[in-house]
Amino acid sequence: MTDPLRARLERLLKLPENAFCADCGARGPRWGSVKLGIFICPQCAGIHRKLGTHISFVQSVSIDKWKPAWVETAERVGNKVSNDYY
């Protein structure tokens, strides 16, 4: 049986606007800033980790268990909305 939260997260990653890192544009991001609601590559995830969790709390899409609120933030924001804003 598939975890419905994980399925929602994987669907988000398949959206064209989330297919590339929100910061550098690298293909196939597998990390997310759960506070910002964006998907990023491993290199940018390392940079986000250095910003501090009060700014950008980074989690792996593949390894970590995401909370429902984090997935909701990514659904609401995503890379396009974030890049348009920033």
Phi and psi in degrees as a GROMACS rama.xvg file:
@    title "Ramachandran Plot"
@    xaxis  label "Phi"
@    yaxis  label "Psi"
@TYPE xy
-88.4593  140.573  THR-2
-70.9573  119.853  ASP-3
-61.8389  -32.384  PRO-4
-67.0961  -42.9226  LEU-5
-63.4818  -39.6478  ARG-6
-63.4895  -40.7661  ALA-7
-62.1988  -42.037  ARG-8
-64.3238  -44.5319  LEU-9
-64.9658  -36.8491  GLU-10
-63.3946  -39.2684  ARG-11
-60.8167  -40.8523  LEU-12
-67.7293  -22.3995  LEU-13
-83.5215  -10.485  LYS-14
-67.4462  139.53  LEU-15
-53.6711  -38.6625  PRO-16
-70.6981  -16.4569  GLU-17
-106.947  6.66139  ASN-18
-76.9647  -9.83524  ALA-19
-130.087  149.37  PHE-20
-54.9679  132.638  CYS-21
-62.8158  -25.3634  ALA-22
-95.5153  -53.6095  ASP-23
-108.785  -11.5735  CYS-24
86.2673  7.35559  GLY-25
-62.8601  144.877  ALA-26
-73.7541  142.418  ARG-27
70.1893  53.4909  GLY-28
-63.1206  140.838  PRO-29
-127.285  15.9981  ARG-30
-125.372  157.182  TRP-31
-140.902  144.86  GLY-32
-92.1194  106.053  SER-33
-71.3705  -23.8044  VAL-34
-77.1854  -36.2783  LYS-35
-89.9108  -18.9267  LEU-36
74.9917  34.089  GLY-37
-124.909  163.17  ILE-38
-113.121  135.048  PHE-39
-136.997  162.892  ILE-40
-81.7633  170.033  CYS-41
-59.9645  -37.6856  PRO-42
-66.2261  -44.8771  GLN-43
-70.1499  -30.1242  CYS-44
-60.638  -39.457  ALA-45
-62.5715  -39.2197  GLY-46
-67.4057  -43.2874  ILE-47
-62.2885  -36.5525  HIS-48
-61.0854  -34.4352  ARG-49
-73.6021  -17.3439  LYS-50
-71.2513  -24.2594  LEU-51
101.6  147.13  GLY-52
-69.4117  -17.0159  THR-53
-72.3528  -16.9176  HIS-54
-106.395  -52.3008  ILE-55
-142.417  108.597  SER-56
-96.9522  112.7  PHE-57
-98.1424  135.075  VAL-58
-135.605  148.017  GLN-59
-77.4371  137.779  SER-60
-71.1343  -34.1414  VAL-61
-86.4814  -36.7765  SER-62
-97.0511  -45.7321  ILE-63
-83.4514  153.326  ASP-64
-91.8924  118.924  LYS-65
-86.188  144.869  TRP-66
-83.6973  153.237  LYS-67
-54.8165  -39.038  PRO-68
-63.2526  -34.0545  ALA-69
-67.5314  -43.6031  TRP-70
-64.4144  -40.863  VAL-71
-61.1499  -39.5636  GLU-72
-63.9542  -43.8292  THR-73
-65.2515  -34.7847  ALA-74
-67.531  -38.0626  GLU-75
-75.6459  -37.8331  ARG-76
-100.513  -77.1038  VAL-77
70.6517  172.654  GLY-78
-68.7101  -36.2697  ASN-79
-66.7253  -50.4382  LYS-80
-60.6501  -42.8696  VAL-81
-62.6584  -47.4638  SER-82
-68.1133  -32.9319  ASN-83
-65.7501  -36.808  ASP-84
-75.19  -48.6649  TYR-85
